[in-house]
Amino acid sequence: MDFSEQRNFHRMALNCVMGYQQEKNDQIHQGKVINLSATGILFGTSDYLEIGAKV
């Protein structure tokens, strides 16, 4: 099987700062965008986020 790129949307690499907040919390946190596509975003942060957390 060929496991090369099988996504429906291409990912665009970025390197920029972003702000986000967790659901039910007004505090703004900071992260760094790694890449994004039409259906999602990959970002890094020094804050702990639980798997499945809504931001």
N, C-alpha and C positions, 0 to 999 in steps of 0.2 A: 504494500500500500504506500502511496505517496502522501506523506504528511506535511507537504509544503503548504503554503498559505491557503487555507480553506475558509476564510471569513467571507461573509457576504459584502462587507464594506471595508475599504482600505483604511488603515490607521495612519494618521498624520502625526509625525514626531514634532513635539514642541518642547520648549524649555522656558517656561514662564511661571510667575507666581500667581496663585489664585486664592480666593477666599471662599470658605464654605462654612456651613453650620449644620449641626446634627438636628434631626427632626425633634421637635418639642424642646429646643434649646435655642435661645437667642444669641448666644455667644458666637462671635465670628472667629474661626480658626484659619490658619494659613497653611497652604500646601504648595507643592511644585508639580505642575502639569508635566507628564512624561509623554503621553500621546492621547489622541482622541479619534473617534470615528462617529458615524452617524447615529450609533446606538449606545455609545458609552465613552467614558473617560478613565484613563489610568493616571493616578496622581500619587505622590508620596507625601507623607507628613510625619512629624515626630510625635504626634498625638496617637494614643491608642484608640483604635476603632475596632469594634467587634465585627466579626464576619456577619454580613447581612445588614449592618447598620445603615439606616437611611440618612443621607446627607443632602 
